Amino acid sequence: MSVAKPVPTTKTLIPATWDVPAEFKSRMGEKVGRQRAMQAEGQLLLVLHAPPKKDEPQRRGRLFWRKADGSWLSNELGGGTAALAKHLGDFEDLIERFDRQEDDAAGVDELFTILENMVPIQRTARNLHVTLQDARQMLANDRDLINFRDRAYEIERSAELLVSDLKNALDFAVAKKSEEQAATSHQMALQSHRLNMLAAFFFPIATLMAIFGSELKHGLEAHFPAPHMFFYVVLGAGLLLGVVLAGYLAATRRHGGAGSSGRGTGR
């Protein structure tokens, strides 16, 4: 006598107590999947995502079932249209909280953290609006769905504006930092040029004095006079060479700057 094997049951996210059409169960898997709306036998099932968190690997599903008589049930937020209103309110509260954090942000790190949290919320809000628009088309005469669809659009718009403001603030901070670094680099280059000019001016004197010496006493003053004239000749030659070398560096710098400007204009 053979023993009948039990028929395996298909596991879905739909609560076992819900007497939904079989089509809904056949289209639902073990994971929530994308946000979408299903219609069968005059009933509606909304598969939505809870407000996501940063670095959350999987979306948390929230199901909203509209029966044929117009009553609503959800798997997390209770019954009635208040459940769907609470779902939308969670998004509104999050966006408002991050909007206040943006106003109080003290630096680029805080702005970037807010942006990281807002990007998945914006994406989820956009798909939420699309899903409710699909549901409104399935049940064109349901005024609640029309209102929820319009509210979802406002949520999507608020999320987009906040993300855009955050990106603009980050771009401005980066541009301002680059401008400050450019100004600092310019000052450093200017100071370096001045040092080079001083080095160029005194380099010939130092070189000539190192070669010929600068000592005016040689120990033979009884027979030969001190070499004052030679000293002044070397000093004058060093100064002249220093002026020529410094002038050459200055001319080279001016010519290089003009050449760079000319190339930039030509492009």
C-alpha positions as CSV (number, residue, x, y, z in Angstrom):
1,M,0.0,0.0,0.0
2,S,1.6,3.2,-1.1
3,V,1.4,6.4,1.0
4,A,0.4,9.5,-0.7
5,K,3.0,12.2,-0.6
6,P,1.9,15.6,0.7
7,V,1.5,18.2,-1.9
8,P,4.1,21.0,-1.3
9,T,2.6,24.4,-0.7
10,T,3.8,27.4,-2.5
11,K,5.3,29.9,-0.1
12,T,4.4,33.6,-0.7
13,L,4.4,36.8,1.2
14,I,0.6,36.9,1.1
15,P,-0.8,36.2,4.6
16,A,-2.4,32.8,4.9
17,T,-5.6,34.3,6.3
18,W,-6.2,36.4,3.2
19,D,-8.8,34.8,0.9
20,V,-7.3,36.4,-2.2
21,P,-7.8,35.2,-5.8
22,A,-5.5,32.3,-6.9
23,E,-4.0,34.6,-9.5
24,F,-2.5,36.8,-6.9
25,K,-0.8,33.9,-5.1
26,S,0.5,32.5,-8.4
27,R,2.1,35.8,-9.2
28,M,3.8,36.3,-5.8
29,G,7.1,34.6,-4.9
30,E,9.0,34.3,-1.7
31,K,10.6,37.7,-2.2
32,V,8.7,41.0,-2.7
33,G,10.2,41.8,-6.1
34,R,9.4,45.1,-7.8
35,Q,6.5,47.4,-6.8
36,R,3.4,46.5,-8.8
37,A,-0.4,46.4,-8.9
38,M,-2.5,43.3,-9.6
39,Q,-6.2,43.0,-10.4
40,A,-8.4,40.0,-10.5
41,E,-12.1,39.3,-9.8
42,G,-12.8,42.9,-9.0
43,Q,-10.0,42.9,-6.3
44,L,-6.7,44.7,-6.2
45,L,-3.4,43.8,-4.6
46,L,-0.7,46.4,-4.2
47,V,2.9,45.1,-3.7
48,L,4.8,48.1,-2.3
49,H,8.1,48.7,-0.6
50,A,8.6,50.0,2.9
51,P,10.8,53.2,3.0
52,P,14.3,51.8,2.3
53,K,17.4,52.3,4.4
54,K,20.9,52.9,3.3
55,D,22.9,49.7,2.4
56,E,19.7,47.6,2.9
57,P,20.3,44.5,0.8
58,Q,16.6,43.7,0.2
59,R,13.5,45.7,0.1
60,R,10.8,45.0,2.8
61,G,7.4,44.3,1.2
62,R,4.2,45.9,2.3
63,L,1.0,44.4,0.8
64,F,-2.3,46.2,0.5
65,W,-5.4,44.2,-0.5
66,R,-8.6,45.9,-1.7
67,K,-11.5,43.6,-1.6
68,A,-14.4,43.7,-4.1
69,D,-16.5,45.6,-1.6
70,G,-14.0,48.4,-1.4
71,S,-12.5,47.6,2.0
72,W,-8.7,47.5,2.5
73,L,-6.3,45.2,4.4
74,S,-2.5,45.4,4.8
75,N,0.0,42.9,6.1
76,E,1.7,45.4,8.4
77,L,-0.3,48.6,8.9
78,G,-3.8,47.4,9.7
79,G,-7.0,47.9,7.7
80,G,-8.8,50.6,5.9
81,T,-7.5,53.3,3.7
82,A,-5.7,54.6,6.7
83,A,-3.1,51.8,6.2
84,L,-2.1,53.1,2.7
85,A,-2.2,56.7,4.0
86,K,0.2,55.6,6.8
87,H,2.5,54.1,4.2
88,L,2.7,57.3,2.3
89,G,3.1,59.3,5.5
90,D,6.2,57.3,6.3
91,F,7.8,58.6,3.1
92,E,6.7,62.1,3.8
93,D,8.2,62.1,7.3
94,L,11.5,60.7,6.1
95,I,11.8,63.3,3.4
96,E,10.9,66.1,5.8
97,R,13.5,64.8,8.3
98,F,16.3,64.7,5.8
99,D,15.3,68.1,4.5
100,R,15.8,69.6,8.0
101,Q,19.1,67.7,8.2
102,E,20.2,69.4,5.0
103,D,19.5,72.8,6.4
104,D,21.5,72.0,9.5
105,A,24.4,70.2,7.7
106,A,27.8,71.6,8.7
107,G,30.0,70.1,6.0
108,V,30.4,68.0,2.9
109,D,30.4,64.7,4.9
110,E,27.0,65.3,6.4
111,L,25.6,66.3,3.0
112,F,26.9,63.2,1.4
113,T,25.5,61.0,4.1
114,I,22.0,62.6,3.6
115,L,22.3,62.0,-0.1
116,E,23.2,58.4,0.4
117,N,20.0,57.9,2.4
118,M,17.8,59.9,0.0
119,V,18.8,58.2,-3.3
120,P,17.0,54.9,-2.5
121,I,14.1,56.7,-1.1
122,Q,13.8,58.8,-4.3
123,R,13.9,55.6,-6.4
124,T,11.3,53.9,-4.3
125,A,9.0,56.9,-4.3
126,R,9.2,57.1,-8.1
127,N,8.2,53.5,-8.5
128,L,5.5,54.0,-5.8
129,H,3.9,56.7,-7.9
130,V,4.0,54.5,-11.0
131,T,2.4,51.6,-9.2
132,L,-0.5,53.8,-7.8
133,Q,-1.0,55.2,-11.3
134,D,-1.4,51.7,-12.6
135,A,-3.8,50.9,-9.8
136,R,-5.9,54.0,-10.6
137,Q,-6.2,52.9,-14.2
138,M,-7.3,49.4,-13.1
139,L,-10.0,51.0,-10.8
140,A,-10.8,54.3,-12.5
141,N,-13.7,55.1,-10.2
142,D,-11.9,54.7,-6.9
143,R,-11.5,58.3,-5.5
144,D,-9.2,57.1,-2.7
145,L,-6.7,55.7,-5.3
146,I,-6.8,59.0,-7.2
147,N,-6.0,60.9,-4.0
148,F,-3.2,58.4,-3.1
149,R,-1.8,58.6,-6.6
150,D,-1.6,62.4,-6.4
151,R,-0.1,62.3,-3.0
152,A,2.5,59.8,-4.2
153,Y,3.4,62.3,-7.0
154,E,4.0,65.0,-4.4
155,I,6.3,62.6,-2.5
156,E,8.2,61.7,-5.6
157,R,8.6,65.4,-6.5
158,S,9.8,66.3,-3.0
159,A,12.3,63.5,-3.0
160,E,13.6,64.6,-6.5
161,L,14.0,68.3,-5.3
162,L,15.8,67.3,-2.2
163,V,18.2,65.0,-4.0
164,S,18.8,67.8,-6.6
165,D,19.5,70.3,-3.8
166,L,21.9,67.9,-2.1
167,K,23.8,67.3,-5.4
168,N,24.0,71.1,-6.1
169,A,25.3,71.7,-2.6
170,L,28.0,69.1,-3.0
171,D,29.0,70.4,-6.4
172,F,29.2,74.0,-5.0
173,A,31.3,72.7,-2.1
174,V,33.7,70.9,-4.4
175,A,33.9,74.0,-6.7
176,K,34.6,76.3,-3.8
177,K,37.2,73.9,-2.4
178,S,38.9,73.8,-5.9
179,E,38.9,77.5,-6.1
180,E,40.5,77.8,-2.7
181,Q,43.1,75.3,-3.6
182,A,43.8,77.2,-6.9
183,A,44.2,80.4,-5.0
184,T,46.6,78.7,-2.5
185,S,48.6,77.2,-5.4
186,H,48.8,80.6,-7.0
187,Q,50.2,82.2,-3.8
188,M,52.7,79.4,-3.4
189,A,53.8,79.8,-7.0
190,L,54.2,83.6,-6.5
191,Q,56.2,83.1,-3.4
192,S,58.4,80.5,-5.1
193,H,59.0,82.9,-8.0
194,R,60.1,85.6,-5.7
195,L,62.5,83.3,-4.0
196,N,63.8,82.3,-7.4
197,M,64.3,85.9,-8.3
198,L,66.3,86.6,-5.1
199,A,68.4,83.4,-5.7
200,A,69.0,84.4,-9.3
201,F,70.0,88.0,-8.3
202,F,72.6,86.9,-5.7
203,F,73.8,83.6,-7.3
204,P,76.5,85.3,-9.5
205,I,77.9,87.3,-6.6
206,A,78.1,84.2,-4.4
207,T,79.7,82.2,-7.2
208,L,82.3,84.9,-8.1
209,M,83.1,85.5,-4.4
210,A,83.6,81.8,-3.9
211,I,85.9,81.6,-6.9
212,F,88.0,84.7,-6.3
213,G,87.5,85.2,-2.6
214,S,86.3,88.3,-0.7
215,E,89.2,88.7,1.7
216,L,90.8,92.2,1.3
217,K,93.9,91.3,3.4
218,H,96.5,89.1,1.9
219,G,99.5,89.6,4.3
220,L,101.7,91.3,1.8
221,E,100.4,94.9,2.4
222,A,104.1,96.0,2.9
223,H,104.9,95.3,-0.7
224,F,101.4,95.2,-2.4
225,P,98.3,97.3,-1.8
226,A,95.1,95.6,-0.7
227,P,93.0,94.5,-3.6
228,H,90.1,97.0,-3.1
229,M,89.6,97.7,-6.8
230,F,89.5,94.0,-7.6
231,F,86.9,93.4,-4.9
232,Y,84.7,96.2,-6.3
233,V,85.1,94.9,-9.8
234,V,84.0,91.4,-8.8
235,L,81.1,92.8,-6.7
236,G,79.9,95.0,-9.6
237,A,80.2,92.1,-12.1
238,G,78.2,89.9,-9.8
239,L,75.5,92.5,-9.4
240,L,75.3,93.0,-13.1
241,L,75.1,89.4,-13.8
242,G,72.4,89.0,-11.1
243,V,70.3,91.7,-12.7
244,V,70.6,90.1,-16.1
245,L,69.7,86.6,-14.8
246,A,66.8,87.9,-12.7
247,G,65.5,89.8,-15.8
248,Y,65.8,86.7,-17.9
249,L,63.7,84.7,-15.4
250,A,61.1,87.4,-15.2
251,A,60.9,87.6,-19.0
252,T,60.6,83.8,-19.2
253,R,57.8,83.8,-16.7
254,R,55.9,86.5,-18.6
255,H,56.4,84.7,-21.9
256,G,55.2,81.4,-20.5
257,G,52.1,82.9,-19.0
258,A,51.2,84.7,-22.2
259,G,51.8,81.5,-24.2
260,S,49.4,79.5,-21.9
261,S,46.7,82.2,-22.2
262,G,47.1,82.2,-26.0
263,R,46.7,78.4,-26.2
264,G,43.7,78.5,-24.0
265,T,42.1,81.3,-26.2
266,G,42.9,79.4,-29.3
267,R,41.0,76.3,-28.1
